[in-house]
């Protein structure tokens, strides 16, 4: 039997200031601020999320926050930022 990881996203809400409110399968809820990432000089493909309409269309696919333009965010990284824990530590999985 495969045990689901705690950092699988089950809910996402976008905010107008380029923040996401995410909930994970383990009950963790938190806010991720993407403004510096999206508006930074090294934003790369994430410049697409500077568009208000595109950013607002975030959805969940396979446990990750995703956008119609094809971009997604690593759920383990978001979980780690919110909790301050290593998502791959044996004490935090399962």
C-alpha positions, -999 to +999 in steps of 0.1 A: +000+000+000+013+034-009+010+060+018+002+095+005+027+122+012+017+150+036+026+178+011+000+169-015-021+201-021-059+197-018-070+233-019-057+266-034-070+301-033-053+330-051-050+365-037-046+397-057-012+404-043+004+373-059-001+352-028-016+317-026-034+302+003-028+264+001-041+235+021-023+202+022-036+167+027-021+166+063-043+196+073-015+222+070-027+255+057-006+285+049+001+314+026+029+315+000+040+349-013+051+346-049+055+383-057+093+384-055+095+352-075+072+364-102+084+400-105+121+392-099+147+398-127+152+360-129+114+351-131+120+333-164+088+315-176+070+326-144+066+361-160+033+346-174+019+349-138+023+386-139-010+386-158-038+390-132-062+367-151-037+339-155-026+340-119-062+338-107-068+306-127-046+284-105-059+249-100-048+216-085-035+188-107-019+157-093-015+174-059+003+205-073-007+240-079-009+245-117-019+271-142-035+268-176-003+282-192+015+250-181+033+262-151+032+245-117+048+248-083+065+220-063+042+212-035+070+198-013+087+232-015+056+251-005+050+227+024+086+231+036+083+269+034+051+269+055+061+243+080+099+249+082+103+211+080+121+189+055+093+172+034+115+142+027+125+135+064+111+101+074+093+118+103+072+140+080+061+117+053+031+093+052 
